[in-house]
């Protein structure tokens, strides 16, 4: 069985802000005991007019259990649409 090592949080007040068309800015944080924030973009040749995105945060225990993450937002960008990402303290 894999035993994860302890994660030391050095930037507890950090955040990741994502701005997508037609929505207010989404600010993902390390709230509670969450240590990880992930932003995923997926684009492929089978649907080149669409790019999927998702933003979530999770703790090490949630990652090992593969359950319990906080899903901040997910959606799709169409051709010529833009998104903006910024890091905060």
N, C-alpha and C positions, 0 to 999 in steps of 0.2 A: 504494500500500500504506500502510495506517495504521501510523504509528510511535508507540507509546505513550511517554509521558514517564516519567521515573524516579519511582518512589514512595519517599518517605522515611518510614520507620517511626518514629513518635514515641511510640508506646505499645506497645513490644515485648512487655511482660508482660501485656497485656490478655487477657481471656477472656470468653466468653459461656456461661453455664450455663442449660440448659433442663431443667426437671423436667416429666415427663409421667406420667400414671397407669400404674402397674404396672412402672415401670422406675427404676433408680438414676439420679441426676442425671447428665447428659451435659455435660462441660466442653470446649467447643471453644476451641482456642488458636491462636496464630500460630506454631506449631512449624515448625522448618526455615526456609525462605525464604518462607513464606506471609504475605501482607499483607492478605488480605481474609477476613472471616467473613460468611456470609450465612445468615439464617433466613427461610424462606419459609413462608407460610400461604396456603392456597388453599381458598376456600369458594364454592360456586355454587348456583344455584337448582335444578339438575338432581339434586343429591344433598344436600339441605339438612340431612340428619341427620349428615353427615360433613364434617370439615374436615381436609385433608391438611397435613402439615408436613414440612419437611426442613431439616437443618442441615449446612452444609459450609464448608470453608475452602480457599483456593487462592492461588497466587502470581499476579503479573501475567503471567508467561510462560505459566502454565497457562490463564489466562483468554483470552489471545490465541490459544493453540493449541486452546482448548476441550476440553482433556483433562488428566487428572492430578489433579483436585481430590480432597481427602479428604472422604468422606461420613461424617459423624459419626453421624447418625441420620435416619430418616424413618419416618413412620407416619401414623396417622389418629386424630383425636379424635372421639368420638361425642357426641351431644347431652348437655348437662349436665356433660361432663368438662371439666376445667380443666388448663391448663399454666401454668408460671411461668417467667419469663425474668429473668435478672439479669446485670449487667456486673461483671466483676472486674478487679483489677489484678495 
